[in-house]
Amino acid sequence: MQYVNLGNTGLKVSRICLGCMSYGVPERGNHGWVLDEAQSRPFIKQALDLGINFFDTANVYSDGTSEEIVGRILREYATRDEVVIATKVHGRMRPGPNGQGLSRKAIMSEIDHSLMRLGTDYVDLYQIHRWDYDTPIEETLEALNDVVKAGKARYIGASSMHAWQFLKALHTSRIHGWSQFVSMQNYLNLLYREEEREMLPLCEAEQIGVIPWSPLARGQLTRDPDTKTPRSETDQFGKTLYAATAQVDRVITEQVKEIADDRNVTRAQIALAWVLGKKPVTAPIVGATKLHHLDEAVGALEITLTAEEIGRLEAPYAPHPVMGFR
């Protein structure tokens, strides 16, 4: 396993992050395809055995049960200081006007709820899941600073938003002397490259760690376009990401397959190798619902694409509508 600093911090993280949205109680939340606790245990254990120390979840995943399951299994197989736990805040967790968002009330409540579910005194990375248009960014950032100062989070990060919003947040933190975002969890893969226009250059200039979600395009890059899976059939958000560009995307997936066949590796490894090679990507967030997914992800670290291969993968791309900011 390779380990790198997360952005301009001293925190060392594995170059593969295990995305834990796949683990939870299927009857809770909007993801009926997730693996329950007994099914999830082998994945987290194997991730640790492979040297992965970076685990990403969110309070909203499976109505909090992802945090509960991940926390219990990590305590079973690892000591707290060995692992880097990231979680997120923003989505609706309960009814009522204050049951979601990034107000001081929401943040102060949700960090405590997340810590209780995870069974830990602190998280290593506390991220805002999306931008909150109903709360002043100053209120959000001051609350996050207080979370850090209270020792409940070591670092703070952000997720999908416009580059101008991210820069505004960084500037606001600086002028007040508050803790600053050290990472950006954004939507980036061979089928969606709009982040290359502004967000990636901004993160490189500001030395921000980049931990992309959906690096395999929810599996679109790992299989034939018409293949159906339980997740693809029920993932309504995923359908909004790819349905409108299916014909253009098909040409790219064909290139992924051809290069994978030529190299005698999997399509997932080619798609991940491309993301890993993008500056300033730190660690793609990989979901795994089959054990070989983890082996493939770690194997991708050994693949360096040639300039000719990168050209073949990138040439068919057409501009996409800005997506992922729900």
C-alpha positions as CSV (number, residue, x, y, z in Angstrom):
1,M,0.0,0.0,0.0
2,Q,1.1,3.5,-0.7
3,Y,0.5,6.3,1.8
4,V,0.5,10.0,1.1
5,N,-0.3,13.2,3.0
6,L,-3.8,14.5,2.8
7,G,-3.3,17.8,1.2
8,N,-1.1,20.3,3.1
9,T,-1.4,18.3,6.4
10,G,0.8,15.7,8.1
11,L,-2.0,13.2,8.1
12,K,-1.0,10.0,6.2
13,V,-3.7,8.2,4.3
14,S,-3.7,5.2,2.1
15,R,-4.0,6.0,-1.6
16,I,-7.2,4.0,-1.7
17,C,-10.1,5.0,0.6
18,L,-12.8,2.5,1.3
19,G,-16.2,4.1,0.7
20,C,-18.7,2.8,3.3
21,M,-22.0,3.8,1.8
22,S,-22.2,0.1,0.8
23,Y,-22.5,-1.0,4.4
24,G,-25.7,-0.5,6.4
25,V,-29.1,-1.8,7.3
26,P,-30.9,-2.3,3.9
27,E,-34.3,-1.4,5.4
28,R,-33.0,2.0,6.6
29,G,-32.5,4.9,4.3
30,N,-32.7,4.9,0.5
31,H,-30.1,2.2,-0.4
32,G,-31.8,-1.1,-0.3
33,W,-28.8,-2.8,-2.0
34,V,-26.4,-2.2,0.9
35,L,-24.7,-5.1,2.8
36,D,-25.7,-5.7,6.4
37,E,-23.3,-6.0,9.2
38,A,-22.4,-9.7,8.8
39,Q,-21.9,-9.2,5.1
40,S,-19.9,-6.0,5.6
41,R,-17.4,-7.5,8.1
42,P,-15.2,-9.3,5.6
43,F,-14.8,-6.2,3.5
44,I,-13.5,-4.0,6.3
45,K,-11.2,-6.7,7.5
46,Q,-9.8,-7.3,4.0
47,A,-9.3,-3.5,3.5
48,L,-7.3,-3.4,6.7
49,D,-5.3,-6.5,5.7
50,L,-4.5,-4.8,2.4
51,G,-3.1,-1.7,4.2
52,I,-6.1,0.6,3.7
53,N,-6.3,2.9,6.7
54,F,-8.8,5.4,5.3
55,F,-12.6,4.9,5.7
56,D,-15.3,7.3,4.5
57,T,-18.9,7.3,5.6
58,A,-21.7,9.8,6.3
59,N,-24.4,10.4,8.9
60,V,-27.0,10.1,6.3
61,Y,-25.9,6.7,4.8
62,S,-28.6,4.1,5.6
63,D,-30.0,6.5,8.2
64,G,-26.9,6.4,10.4
65,T,-26.5,2.6,10.4
66,S,-23.4,2.8,8.1
67,E,-21.6,4.7,10.9
68,E,-22.8,2.2,13.5
69,I,-21.6,-0.8,11.5
70,V,-18.3,0.7,10.4
71,G,-17.5,1.8,13.9
72,R,-18.2,-1.6,15.4
73,I,-16.2,-3.5,12.8
74,L,-13.2,-1.2,13.0
75,R,-13.1,-1.5,16.8
76,E,-13.1,-5.3,16.3
77,Y,-10.1,-5.4,13.9
78,A,-8.1,-2.2,14.5
79,T,-7.0,0.2,17.2
80,R,-8.4,3.7,16.9
81,D,-5.0,5.3,16.2
82,E,-4.4,3.0,13.3
83,V,-7.3,4.2,11.2
84,V,-8.5,7.4,9.6
85,I,-12.2,7.8,9.9
86,A,-14.1,10.4,7.8
87,T,-17.8,11.2,8.0
88,K,-20.1,13.9,6.7
89,V,-22.9,16.2,7.8
90,H,-25.6,18.0,5.9
91,G,-28.4,15.5,4.9
92,R,-31.7,15.1,6.6
93,M,-31.5,12.9,9.7
94,R,-34.8,13.6,11.4
95,P,-38.1,15.5,10.7
96,G,-38.5,19.2,11.5
97,P,-36.9,22.4,10.3
98,N,-33.5,21.7,12.0
99,G,-33.2,18.1,11.0
100,Q,-30.7,18.8,8.3
101,G,-28.2,21.4,7.0
102,L,-25.1,23.2,8.3
103,S,-26.4,25.5,10.9
104,R,-24.5,25.7,14.2
105,K,-27.4,23.8,15.8
106,A,-27.3,21.0,13.2
107,I,-23.5,20.7,13.3
108,M,-23.2,20.6,17.0
109,S,-25.9,18.0,17.3
110,E,-24.8,15.8,14.4
111,I,-21.1,15.6,15.4
112,D,-22.2,14.1,18.7
113,H,-24.6,11.7,17.1
114,S,-22.0,10.6,14.6
115,L,-19.4,10.0,17.4
116,M,-21.9,8.0,19.4
117,R,-22.8,5.8,16.4
118,L,-19.1,5.3,15.4
119,G,-18.2,4.6,19.0
120,T,-15.2,7.0,19.1
121,D,-14.3,10.3,20.8
122,Y,-13.3,12.0,17.5
123,V,-13.3,11.6,13.7
124,D,-10.2,12.3,11.7
125,L,-12.0,14.2,8.9
126,Y,-15.4,15.9,9.3
127,Q,-16.8,17.0,6.0
128,I,-19.7,19.1,4.9
129,H,-21.6,16.8,2.5
130,R,-23.0,19.7,0.3
131,W,-23.2,23.5,0.4
132,D,-26.1,24.8,2.5
133,Y,-27.7,27.7,0.8
134,D,-29.9,28.5,3.8
135,T,-27.0,29.1,6.3
136,P,-24.3,31.8,6.1
137,I,-21.0,30.1,5.5
138,E,-19.5,32.1,8.4
139,E,-21.9,30.3,10.8
140,T,-21.0,26.9,9.4
141,L,-17.2,27.5,9.4
142,E,-17.2,28.9,13.0
143,A,-19.1,25.9,14.2
144,L,-16.7,23.5,12.4
145,N,-13.8,25.4,14.0
146,D,-15.4,24.9,17.4
147,V,-15.8,21.2,16.6
148,V,-12.0,21.0,15.9
149,K,-11.1,23.0,19.0
150,A,-13.3,20.7,21.1
151,G,-11.2,17.8,19.9
152,K,-14.2,16.1,18.2
153,A,-12.5,16.3,14.7
154,R,-8.9,16.5,13.8
155,Y,-9.5,18.1,10.3
156,I,-12.4,19.4,8.3
157,G,-13.2,18.8,4.6
158,A,-15.8,19.6,2.0
159,S,-17.6,17.8,-0.7
160,S,-19.2,18.7,-4.1
161,M,-19.8,22.4,-4.7
162,H,-18.8,25.1,-7.1
163,A,-15.2,26.2,-7.1
164,W,-16.2,29.8,-6.2
165,Q,-18.0,28.5,-3.1
166,F,-15.0,26.5,-2.0
167,L,-12.7,29.4,-2.4
168,K,-15.1,31.7,-0.5
169,A,-15.0,29.2,2.4
170,L,-11.2,29.0,2.4
171,H,-11.0,32.8,2.3
172,T,-13.5,33.2,5.1
173,S,-11.7,30.7,7.4
174,R,-8.4,32.5,6.8
175,I,-9.6,36.0,7.6
176,H,-11.1,34.8,10.9
177,G,-8.2,32.5,11.8
178,W,-10.5,29.4,11.8
179,S,-9.7,25.8,10.9
180,Q,-9.6,25.5,7.1
181,F,-10.9,22.7,4.8
182,V,-8.0,20.4,4.0
183,S,-9.8,18.2,1.5
184,M,-12.4,18.2,-1.3
185,Q,-14.5,15.1,-1.9
186,N,-15.8,15.7,-5.4
187,Y,-17.3,13.8,-8.3
188,L,-14.6,12.7,-10.8
189,N,-14.2,9.8,-13.2
190,L,-13.7,9.2,-16.9
191,L,-17.4,9.8,-17.6
192,Y,-17.5,13.0,-15.7
193,R,-14.5,15.4,-15.9
194,E,-16.1,18.8,-15.4
195,E,-14.0,19.1,-12.1
196,E,-10.9,19.5,-14.3
197,R,-12.0,23.0,-15.4
198,E,-11.9,24.8,-12.0
199,M,-12.0,22.6,-8.9
200,L,-8.9,20.5,-9.5
201,P,-6.7,23.5,-10.5
202,L,-8.0,25.3,-7.4
203,C,-7.2,22.4,-5.1
204,E,-3.7,22.0,-6.6
205,A,-3.0,25.7,-6.1
206,E,-4.3,25.6,-2.5
207,Q,-2.7,22.3,-1.7
208,I,-6.0,20.7,-0.9
209,G,-6.3,16.9,-0.8
210,V,-8.7,15.5,-3.4
211,I,-10.7,12.3,-2.6
212,P,-13.1,11.7,-5.5
213,W,-16.3,9.9,-5.0
214,S,-17.7,7.5,-7.7
215,P,-14.3,7.0,-9.5
216,L,-15.8,4.0,-11.3
217,A,-19.0,5.9,-12.2
218,R,-21.1,3.7,-10.0
219,G,-19.8,0.7,-11.9
220,Q,-20.5,2.0,-15.4
221,L,-16.8,1.8,-16.2
222,T,-16.5,-1.8,-15.0
223,R,-19.0,-3.6,-17.1
224,D,-20.9,-3.6,-20.5
225,P,-23.3,-0.7,-20.7
226,D,-26.4,-2.8,-20.8
227,T,-25.5,-4.9,-17.8
228,K,-28.1,-4.7,-14.9
229,T,-27.2,-4.9,-11.2
230,P,-29.4,-4.6,-8.1
231,R,-27.8,-1.2,-7.5
232,S,-28.2,0.1,-11.0
233,E,-31.8,-0.9,-11.0
234,T,-32.6,0.9,-7.8
235,D,-30.1,3.8,-7.5
236,Q,-32.3,6.7,-8.5
237,F,-29.5,9.3,-8.0
238,G,-27.1,7.2,-10.1
239,K,-29.6,7.3,-13.0
240,T,-29.7,11.1,-12.9
241,L,-25.9,11.1,-13.3
242,Y,-25.6,9.0,-16.4
243,A,-28.9,8.6,-18.2
244,A,-28.6,11.8,-20.3
245,T,-25.1,11.0,-21.6
246,A,-25.3,7.3,-22.2
247,Q,-24.4,7.3,-25.9
248,V,-21.3,9.5,-25.4
249,D,-20.2,7.5,-22.4
250,R,-20.5,4.2,-24.2
251,V,-17.5,5.2,-26.5
252,I,-15.4,5.8,-23.4
253,T,-16.4,2.5,-21.7
254,E,-15.4,0.7,-24.9
255,Q,-11.9,2.3,-24.7
256,V,-11.6,1.2,-21.1
257,K,-12.4,-2.4,-22.1
258,E,-10.0,-2.4,-25.0
259,I,-7.1,-1.1,-22.9
260,A,-7.9,-3.5,-20.0
261,D,-8.0,-6.4,-22.4
262,D,-4.6,-5.4,-24.0
263,R,-3.0,-5.2,-20.5
264,N,-4.8,-8.3,-19.2
265,V,-6.2,-6.3,-16.2
266,T,-9.7,-5.4,-15.2
267,R,-11.7,-2.4,-16.5
268,A,-11.9,-1.2,-12.9
269,Q,-8.2,-1.1,-12.7
270,I,-7.8,1.0,-15.8
271,A,-10.5,3.5,-14.7
272,L,-9.0,3.8,-11.3
273,A,-5.5,4.2,-12.7
274,W,-6.7,7.1,-14.7
275,V,-8.2,8.8,-11.6
276,L,-5.1,8.1,-9.5
277,G,-2.9,9.7,-12.2
278,K,-4.9,13.0,-12.1
279,K,-3.3,15.8,-10.1
280,P,-3.9,16.5,-7.3
281,V,-5.9,13.4,-6.5
282,T,-5.0,11.9,-3.1
283,A,-7.1,8.8,-2.8
284,P,-10.2,7.8,-4.8
285,I,-13.1,6.6,-2.6
286,V,-13.9,3.0,-3.7
287,G,-17.0,1.1,-2.9
288,A,-16.8,-2.6,-2.6
289,T,-19.6,-5.2,-2.5
290,K,-17.5,-8.1,-3.8
291,L,-14.2,-9.0,-2.2
292,H,-12.3,-8.9,-5.5
293,H,-13.2,-5.2,-5.8
294,L,-10.7,-4.4,-3.0
295,D,-7.9,-6.5,-4.6
296,E,-8.6,-4.8,-8.0
297,A,-8.4,-1.3,-6.4
298,V,-5.1,-2.0,-4.7
299,G,-3.8,-3.5,-7.9
300,A,-4.6,-0.3,-9.7
301,L,-1.8,1.4,-7.8
302,E,0.7,-0.6,-9.8
303,I,-0.6,0.6,-13.2
304,T,0.8,3.7,-14.9
305,L,-1.1,4.5,-18.1
306,T,0.9,5.6,-21.1
307,A,0.3,9.0,-22.8
308,E,-1.2,7.1,-25.7
309,E,-3.6,5.2,-23.5
310,I,-4.6,8.4,-21.6
311,G,-5.3,10.0,-25.0
312,R,-7.5,7.2,-26.1
313,L,-9.5,7.3,-22.8
314,E,-9.9,11.1,-22.8
315,A,-10.4,11.9,-26.5
316,P,-14.1,10.8,-26.8
317,Y,-15.2,13.0,-23.8
318,A,-17.8,15.6,-24.4
319,P,-18.8,18.4,-22.0
320,H,-21.4,17.3,-19.5
321,P,-24.0,19.3,-17.5
322,V,-22.7,20.1,-14.1
323,M,-23.8,17.3,-11.8
324,G,-23.4,15.9,-8.3
325,F,-24.3,19.0,-6.3
326,R,-27.6,17.7,-4.9
